[in-house]
Amino acid sequence: MKFSILLPIHDKINLKDIKRSIKTIYNNTTKPSEVVAVIDGKINKEKKFFLKNYQSKNKSLKIFYKKKIGLSEVLNFGLKKCSNELVFRADADDFNKSHRFKTQLNLYKNKNFDILGAQVKEKYKKNSFKKKLKSKPNLLDFLFRNPINHMTVMFKRSEILKLGGYPNITYKEDYALWIKCYLNGLKVRNINKVLVSNYLNDNFFERRSNFVSILSEFKLMVFAIKNNPIFILMILPILIRVIIFLMPKSIYKIIFFNFLRNN
């Protein structure tokens, strides 16, 4: 079964992480027929050289250079460039388990889900935490948190394009898309297995507490309410998240790792 990998890349990602991510994609037991890498803005010469060199050895790697347009536009552009109906998302700084694609494809063949995610193991310094999500998210899950780990997802390209692709809400483009998919009756599931590892650093916490991130929480709520008024109920979890984001980083990290993640 042919499938595409949609891989956005920007210059803030370390070359070492990009190498590791692409290596784990191509070392999977089931190989993609194409990897669509979309470069968001300028990247340094070392990264350009690595990508060009890797492409010369792997013709399935397709590279597109775009001016700085942001993640949602990069994903929508890349999605249109994918030539297969089944598309897997991957991040350029994550580690894909060697059986990831095979595991998701096997379940897709049996159940024919529209959107299929998985669990993530997050690594911070010397500690590991599991970001566990429900296998069958319901309305309450969509109201209270993002119910899908974006970097683990596979979906039907035609269904996402039919809904207009990723909404342009910085940091929340995936959450907004899943809400739209759920409200339009698409079948959403998560596999109860860790298929991707994610590496966190202090920039992760800084990014979540900046003004753009906090504003995006409220933009997400407005977007969701426009699609269904019941999402006015998002106001409580959003206010709780914003309060946590604005706390001193030391307290924020304690709450994050002890209450929002499974050790």
SERO-4910 file (N, C-alpha, C, O; in steps of 0.05 Angstrom, whole numbers):
BEGIN
 pado doro    nc1    nc2    nc3   cac1   cac2   cac3    cc1    cc2    cc3    oc1    oc2    oc3
  Met    A     17    -24      0      0      0      0     18     25      0     34     29     18
  Lys    A     15     42    -20     31     65    -22     22     87     -3     -2     90      2
  Phe    A     41    102      7     35    125     25     57    146     23     80    140     16
  Ser    A     49    170     31     68    193     31     74    201     59     58    197     78
  Ile    A     97    214     63    105    226     88    105    256     84    118    266     65
  Leu    A     91    271    101     91    300     99    109    311    121    103    308    145
  Leu    A    132    324    113    153    331    132    160    361    130    175    368    112
  Pro    A    150    378    147    158    406    147    185    410    161    190    397    181
  Ile    A    201    428    150    227    434    162    232    464    163    225    478    144
  His    A    243    473    185    251    502    187    278    504    199    289    484    210
  Asp    A    290    527    198    318    531    205    324    528    235    347    523    242
  Lys    A    304    530    252    309    528    281    313    499    290    322    494    313
  Ile    A    308    480    272    312    452    279    341    445    274    353    452    253
  Asn    A    354    433    294    382    425    292    386    405    269    370    388    265
  Leu    A    409    407    256    416    388    234    416    360    245    407    341    232
  Lys    A    427    356    269    428    329    281    400    317    283    396    293    278
  Asp    A    381    333    291    353    323    294    341    317    267    326    297    264
  Ile    A    347    334    247    336    329    220    347    302    209    332    286    198
  Lys    A    373    298    213    385    273    204    372    249    217    366    229    204
  Arg    A    368    251    244    356    229    259    328    223    250    320    200    246
  Ser    A    312    244    246    284    241    237    282    227    210    267    208    207
  Ile    A    298    237    191    296    226    164    307    197    163    296    180    149
  Lys    A    327    192    179    338    165    181    316    146    192    314    123    182
  Thr    A    301    154    212    281    137    224    257    133    205    242    113    207
  Ile    A    253    152    187    232    148    167    240    127    146    225    109    140
  Tyr    A    265    130    136    274    111    115    283     84    126    285     65    111
  Asn    A    287     82    152    295     56    164    271     41    174    274     20    186
  Asn    A    247     51    169    223     37    178    220     10    162    229      8    140
  Thr    A    207     -9    175    204    -35    162    186    -34    137    189    -50    119
  Thr    A    168    -14    137    152     -9    113    159     18    102    157     38    116
  Lys    A    168     19     77    180     44     66    158     61     53    140     51     40
  Pro    A    160     87     56    142    105     42    149    107     12    172    103      5
  Ser    A    129    111     -5    135    114    -33    146    142    -39    159    147    -60
  Glu    A    141    161    -21    152    188    -24    153    202      3    136    198     20
  Val    A    172    220      6    174    237     29    174    266     19    192    274      5
  Val    A    152    280     25    149    308     16    159    327     38    145    331     57
  Ala    A    183    337     34    195    355     53    191    384     44    199    391     22
  Val    A    178    400     60    173    428     53    189    446     72    185    445     96
  Ile    A    207    462     60    224    479     76    211    506     80    205    520     61
  Asp    A    206    513    105    192    538    112    213    560    117    223    563    139
  Gly    A    218    576     96    238    597     98    266    588     92    271    566     83
  Lys    A    286    605     98    314    599     92    325    579    113    318    581    137
  Ile    A    342    562    103    357    544    121    387    547    115    394    556     93
  Asn    A    404    539    134    433    544    129    444    524    109    431    505    101
  Lys    A    469    529    101    482    513     79    485    484     87    482    467     70
  Glu    A    492    479    112    496    451    121    471    435    118    472    412    110
  Lys    A    448    446    125    422    432    123    415    428     93    405    407     86
  Lys    A    420    449     77    414    446     48    431    424     36    422    408     20
  Phe    A    457    423     43    475    403     33    466    375     41    466    357     24
  Phe    A    459    372     66    451    346     75    426    336     60    425    313     51
  Leu    A    406    354     57    381    346     44    386    340     14    375    320      3
  Lys    A    402    356      1    409    351    -27    424    325    -31    418    310    -49
  Asn    A    443    320    -13    458    296    -14    441    271     -9    444    251    -22
  Tyr    A    423    273     11    405    251     17    386    246     -6    379    223    -12
  Gln    A    377    267    -19    359    264    -42    372    250    -65    359    235    -80
  Ser    A    398    255    -69    412    243    -91    414    212    -88    417    198   -107
  Lys    A    412    203    -63    413    174    -57    385    162    -54    381    138    -55
  Asn    A    365    180    -49    338    170    -45    319    187    -62    310    209    -53
  Lys    A    313    178    -85    297    193   -104    268    198    -94    254    215   -105
  Ser    A    259    183    -74    232    187    -64    230    212    -47    208    220    -40
  Leu    A    253    224    -39    253    248    -24    248    272    -42    265    278    -59
  Lys    A    226    285    -39    219    309    -55    221    334    -37    208    335    -16
  Ile    A    237    353    -46    242    377    -29    231    402    -43    236    407    -66
  Phe    A    215    417    -27    203    442    -37    212    464    -19    209    463      5
  Tyr    A    222    486    -31    231    509    -16    210    531    -18    202    539    -40
  Lys    A    201    541      5    181    562      6    191    585     23    208    582     41
  Lys    A    181    609     16    188    632     34    174    626     61    157    609     63
  Lys    A    182    641     82    171    637    108    141    642    108    132    665    106
  Ile    A    125    620    110     95    624    109     81    612    133     57    615    135
  Gly    A     95    598    151     82    587    174     74    558    170     70    549    147
  Leu    A     70    544    192     65    515    191     40    508    176     40    489    160
  Ser    A     18    521    182     -8    513    169     -6    515    139    -15    497    125
  Glu    A      6    537    129      9    540    100     28    520     88     24    510     66
  Val    A     50    514    103     69    494     94     56    467     91     60    453     72
  Leu    A     40    460    112     27    434    111      6    432     89      4    411     76
  Asn    A     -9    453     84    -29    453     63    -15    452     35    -25    438     17
  Phe    A      7    466     32     22    464      7     33    436      3     29    424    -19
  Gly    A     45    425     24     56    398     22     35    377     17     40    357      2
  Leu    A     12    380     29    -10    361     26    -19    359     -3    -25    338    -13
  Lys    A    -19    382    -16    -27    383    -45     -5    370    -63    -11    360    -84
  Lys    A     20    370    -53     42    358    -68     44    328    -64     56    314    -80
  Cys    A     31    317    -43     31    288    -39     15    275    -61     -6    284    -68
  Ser    A     25    253    -71     12    239    -93     -4    215    -84    -18    202   -101
  Asn    A     -4    208    -58    -18    185    -49    -42    193    -31    -42    215    -19
  Glu    A    -62    176    -30    -85    181    -13    -79    180     17    -89    196     33
  Leu    A    -61    162     24    -53    159     52    -29    176     58     -8    174     44
  Val    A    -31    194     78     -9    212     85     -3    209    114    -21    210    131
  Phe    A     23    205    120     32    205    148     46    232    154     61    242    137
  Arg    A     41    243    177     55    266    186     80    258    201     79    238    216
  Ala    A    101    272    197    126    268    213    138    295    219    136    313    202
  Asp    A    151    297    242    165    322    248    195    318    245    205    296    248
  Ala    A    209    339    238    237    338    231    255    336    256    280    334    253
  Asp    A    243    336    279    260    333    304    250    311    321    256    311    345
  Asp    A    236    291    310    226    268    325    238    242    316    251    241    295
  Phe    A    233    221    332    244    194    326    220    176    321    204    172    339
  Asn    A    218    165    297    197    146    290    206    118    295    227    109    286
  Lys    A    189    103    310    196     75    315    197     60    289    183     66    270
  Ser    A    214     39    288    219     25    263    194     11    252    193      5    228
  His    A    174      5    269    150     -8    260    126     11    258    104      2    255
  Arg    A    131     37    260    109     56    261     90     53    237     66     49    241
  Phe    A    100     55    213     83     55    189     68     29    186     45     29    178
  Lys    A     82      7    191     70    -19    188     47    -23    208     26    -33    201
  Thr    A     51    -14    232     31    -16    253      6     -1    246    -17    -11    248
  Gln    A      9     24    237    -14     40    231    -28     31    205    -52     31    204
  Leu    A    -12     22    186    -25     12    161    -41    -13    166    -62    -17    154
  Asn    A    -31    -31    183    -45    -56    189    -72    -50    201    -92    -63    194
  Leu    A    -73    -31    220    -99    -25    232   -117    -10    212   -141    -14    213
  Tyr    A   -105      7    196   -121     21    175   -135      1    156   -158      4    149
  Lys    A   -120    -20    148   -131    -39    129   -155    -54    141   -174    -60    127
  Asn    A   -154    -59    167   -175    -74    181   -199    -56    188   -222    -65    187
  Lys    A   -194    -31    195   -216    -14    205   -223     10    187   -244     21    190
  Asn    A   -205     17    169   -210     39    150   -217     66    164   -237     79    157
  Phe    A   -201     73    184   -205     99    197   -196    122    179   -180    118    161
  Asp    A   -208    145    183   -200    169    168   -175    182    179   -158    192    164
  Ile    A   -173    182    206   -150    194    220   -141    174    241   -157    166    258
  Leu    A   -115    168    241   -105    148    260    -79    158    272    -59    161    259
  Gly    A    -80    163    299    -56    172    313    -45    150    331    -54    127    329
  Ala    A    -26    157    348    -14    138    366     -4    153    391     -8    177    394
  Gln    A      8    138    409     19    150    433     48    160    428     61    151    410
  Val    A     56    178    445     83    191    443     98    188    469     87    191    491
  Lys    A    124    183    467    141    184    490    157    210    488    172    214    468
  Glu    A    155    227    508    169    253    508    194    251    526    192    241    549
  Lys    A    216    260    516    241    259    532    250    287    538    253    304    521
  Tyr    A    255    291    564    265    317    574    289    312    592    286    302    614
  Lys    A    312    321    582    337    315    597    340    285    601    342    270    581
  Lys    A    340    275    626    345    247    630    318    232    636    319    208    642
  Asn    A    296    246    634    270    234    641    253    229    616    256    243    596
  Ser    A    236    209    618    218    202    597    189    203    607    184    195    630
  Phe    A    171    213    591    143    215    598    126    206    575    132    211    552
  Lys    A    104    193    582     85    184    561     62    203    558     48    209    577
  Lys    A     58    213    534     34    230    528     13    211    518     11    205    494
  Lys    A     -4    202    536    -24    181    530    -51    194    524    -61    210    539
  Leu    A    -62    186    501    -88    197    493   -108    174    490   -100    151    484
  Lys    A   -134    179    493   -154    158    491   -155    147    463   -151    161    443
  Ser    A   -160    121    461   -161    108    435   -184    117    418   -182    118    393
  Lys    A   -207    123    431   -230    133    416   -240    159    429   -257    159    446
  Pro    A   -228    182    420   -235    207    432   -264    215    427   -275    211    405
  Asn    A   -277    226    448   -305    234    445   -306    265    447   -286    278    448
  Leu    A   -330    276    448   -334    305    448   -320    318    472   -307    339    469
  Leu    A   -321    306    495   -308    317    519   -278    319    515   -266    339    523
  Asp    A   -266    299    502   -237    300    497   -230    323    479   -210    337    483
  Phe    A   -246    328    459   -241    350    440   -245    377    454   -232    397    447
  Leu    A   -263    378    474   -267    403    489   -244    410    507   -238    433    511
  Phe    A   -232    389    519   -212    394    540   -183    395    531   -166    408    544
  Arg    A   -176    381    510   -148    381    501   -147    370    473   -166    359    462
  Asn    A   -124    375    461   -119    363    434   -118    333    436   -101    322    450
  Pro    A   -137    319    423   -139    290    428   -122    273    410   -123    248    411
  Ile    A   -105    285    393    -88    270    375    -59    281    376    -55    306    375
  Asn    A    -40    264    378    -12    272    376     -5    276    346     -3    257    331
  His    A     -2    301    339      1    308    311     23    294    296     20    285    273
  Met    A     46    291    310     69    279    296     66    248    292     83    236    280
  Thr    A     44    237    302     39    208    299     18    202    278     13    179    272
  Val    A      5    222    268    -20    218    253    -16    208    224      3    215    211
  Met    A    -35    192    216    -38    186    187    -67    192    180    -85    188    197
  Phe    A    -72    201    156   -100    207    148   -104    204    118    -85    201    103
  Lys    A   -129    205    111   -136    205     82   -134    233     71   -148    251     80
  Arg    A   -117    236     52   -111    262     40   -137    276     29   -141    299     34
  Ser    A   -154    260     16   -177    272      3   -196    283     24   -209    304     19
  Glu    A   -199    270     47   -217    280     68   -207    306     80   -223    324     86
  Ile    A   -181    309     84   -170    333     95   -173    356     75   -180    379     83
  Leu    A   -167    351     50   -170    372     30   -199    380     26   -204    404     21
  Lys    A   -217    361     29   -245    367     26   -254    388     47   -272    404     42
  Leu    A   -242    387     71   -249    405     92   -232    431     91   -235    448    109
  Gly    A   -216    434     71   -201    459     68   -173    459     80   -160    479     81
  Gly    A   -164    435     89   -137    433    100   -135    444    128   -155    447    142
  Tyr    A   -110    450    135   -105    460    162   -114    490    165   -106    506    149
  Pro    A   -130    496    185   -137    524    191   -112    540    199    -93    529    211
  Asn    A   -112    565    193    -88    582    198    -90    594    227    -96    617    230
  Ile    A    -84    577    246    -83    585    274    -57    576    286    -53    552    291
  Thr    A    -38    594    290    -11    588    298    -11    570    323    -25    576    343
  Tyr    A      4    549    323      7    529    345    -17    511    349    -16    491    363
  Lys    A    -40    519    336    -65    504    340    -77    494    314   -100    485    314
  Glu    A    -62    494    293    -73    487    267    -82    458    267   -102    451    254
  Asp    A    -68    440    280    -76    412    281   -101    407    298   -119    394    290
  Tyr    A   -101    419    322   -124    417    340   -150    427    326   -171    414    327
  Ala    A   -147    450    312   -171    461    298   -180    442    276   -204    439    271
  Leu    A   -161    430    262   -168    411    241   -182    387    252   -202    377    240
  Trp    A   -172    376    274   -185    352    286   -213    358    294   -231    341    291
  Ile    A   -218    382    306   -245    390    313   -263    390    289   -286    379    290
  Lys    A   -254    401    267   -269    403    242   -275    374    232   -297    369    223
  Cys    A   -255    357    233   -258    330    224   -279    315    241   -296    301    230
  Tyr    A   -277    318    267   -296    305    285   -325    314    280   -343    298    279
  Leu    A   -328    340    277   -355    351    273   -367    343    245   -391    344    241
  Asn    A   -349    336    227   -358    327    200   -360    297    198   -363    286    176
  Gly    A   -358    283    220   -364    255    221   -341    236    213   -346    213    208
  Leu    A   -317    247    211   -294    229    204   -287    211    228   -290    219    251
  Lys    A   -278    187    221   -272    167    242   -243    172    252   -224    170    237
  Val    A   -241    179    278   -216    186    290   -209    166    312   -225    159    329
  Arg    A   -184    155    311   -175    136    331   -146    140    338   -131    153    322
  Asn    A   -138    130    361   -110    129    369   -102    101    376   -117     87    390
  Ile    A    -79     92    367    -69     66    374    -56     68    402    -43     88    408
  Asn    A    -61     48    419    -50     49    446    -22     39    447    -15     22    464
  Lys    A     -5     49    430     23     42    429     40     67    423     31     85    409
  Val    A     64     68    435     82     90    430     96     84    403    110     64    400
  Leu    A     92    102    384    104     99    357    123    121    350    137    119    330
  Val    A    123    142    366    141    165    361    153    175    388    139    176    408
  Ser    A    178    182    388    191    195    411    196    224    404    205    231    382
  Asn    A    191    241    424    194    270    420    214    281    440    213    273    464
  Tyr    A    231    298    432    252    309    450    245    338    457    245    356    440
  Leu    A    240    343    483    233    369    493    258    384    503    277    372    514
  Asn    A    257    411    501    277    427    514    263    452    526    239    454    524
  Asp    A    278    470    537    266    493    551    252    511    531    234    526    540
  Asn    A    259    511    506    245    527    486    216    519    483    199    535    477
  Phe    A    211    493    488    183    483    487    165    498    507    143    506    500
  Phe    A    175    503    531    159    516    552    158    546    547    138    559    552
  Glu    A    180    557    536    179    586    529    159    592    507    144    611    508
  Arg    A    158    574    487    140    578    465    111    576    473     94    591    463
  Arg    A    105    558    492     77    555    501     67    579    517     43    583    519
  Ser    A     85    594    529     77    615    546     80    643    534     77    663    547
  Asn    A     87    644    508     90    670    495     62    681    487     42    667    488
  Phe    A     62    706    479     36    720    473     21    706    450     -3    703    452
  Val    A     35    699    429     23    687    406      9    660    413    -13    655    404
  Ser    A     22    645    430     11    619    439    -15    623    455    -34    609    451
  Ile    A    -14    642    473    -37    647    490    -60    658    473    -83    650    477
  Leu    A    -54    676    455    -75    687    437    -87    665    420   -111    665    415
  Ser    A    -71    646    412    -80    624    395   -101    606    409   -118    595    397
  Glu    A    -98    604    436   -118    589    451   -146    601    446   -165    586    442
  Phe    A   -148    627    448   -174    640    444   -183    640    415   -207    638    409
  Lys    A   -164    642    397   -171    640    368   -182    612    362   -201    609    346
  Leu    A   -170    592    375   -180    564    372   -209    562    381   -226    550    368
  Met    A   -215    574    404   -242    573    415   -262    586    397   -283    576    392
  Val    A   -255    610    387   -273    624    368   -278    607    343   -301    605    334
  Phe    A   -257    595    333   -259    578    309   -278    555    315   -296    549    299
  Ala    A   -274    542    338   -291    519    345   -320    526    349   -338    512    340
  Ile    A   -325    549    362   -352    558    367   -367    563    340   -390    558    338
  Lys    A   -352    574    321   -364    580    295   -373    554    282   -392    553    266
  Asn    A   -359    532    288   -366    506    276   -388    492    292   -403    477    281
  Asn    A   -389    497    318   -410    486    335   -410    501    362   -390    502    376
  Pro    A   -433    514    369   -434    530    393   -428    516    419   -421    529    438
  Ile    A   -429    489    419   -423    475    444   -394    479    453   -388    475    476
  Phe    A   -377    488    434   -349    492    441   -344    517    458   -321    523    464
  Ile    A   -366    531    465   -363    552    485   -353    541    511   -341    555    528
  Leu    A   -358    515    515   -349    501    539   -318    498    541   -307    491    561
  Met    A   -305    505    519   -275    504    519   -264    526    536   -240    525    543
  Ile    A   -280    546    543   -269    569    558   -256    561    584   -235    572    591
  Leu    A   -267    542    598   -255    534    624   -228    521    621   -209    530    633
  Pro    A   -225    499    604   -198    488    601   -178    507    589   -155    506    595
  Ile    A   -187    525    572   -169    545    560   -159    564    582   -135    570    583
  Leu    A   -177    573    599   -168    591    621   -149    577    639   -129    589    649
  Ile    A   -154    552    645   -136    536    662   -108    534    649    -88    538    662
  Arg    A   -108    528    623    -82    525    609    -67    552    609    -43    553    614
  Val    A    -81    574    604    -68    600    603    -57    607    631    -34    618    632
  Ile    A    -71    601    652    -61    607    679    -35    591    684    -16    601    695
  Ile    A    -35    566    675    -11    549    679     12    560    662     35    560    671
  Phe    A      6    568    637     27    579    620     40    603    632     64    608    628
  Leu    A     25    619    646     35    645    657     49    641    684     60    661    695
  Met    A     49    618    695     63    613    720     93    613    716    102    610    693
  Pro    A    109    617    737    138    615    735    145    588    722    132    568    729
  Lys    A    165    587    706    172    563    691    177    539    709    170    516    701
  Ser    A    188    543    732    194    520    750    168    507    759    166    483    761
  Ile    A    147    523    765    121    513    774    107    500    750     95    479    753
  Tyr    A    108    513    727     96    503    703    107    475    697     91    457    690
  Lys    A    133    471    699    145    445    693    136    424    712    131    401    705
  Ile    A    133    431    738    124    412    758     96    402    751     90    378    752
  Ile    A     78    421    745     51    414    737     50    397    712     36    377    710
  Phe    A     66    406    692     66    392    666     75    363    669     61    345    658
  Phe    A     97    358    683    108    331    684     94    313    704     94    289    702
  Asn    A     82    325    725     69    309    746     39    305    742     28    286    753
  Phe    A     26    322    728     -3    321    725    -12    317    696    -34    307    691
  Leu    A      4    327    677     -5    326    649      8    304    633      1    299    610
  Arg    A     27    290    646     41    268    633     43    245    651     42    248    676
  Asn    A     46    220    640     50    196    656     79    189    656     92    186    635
  Asn    A     90    186    680    119    181    683    125    152    674    148    144    675
***
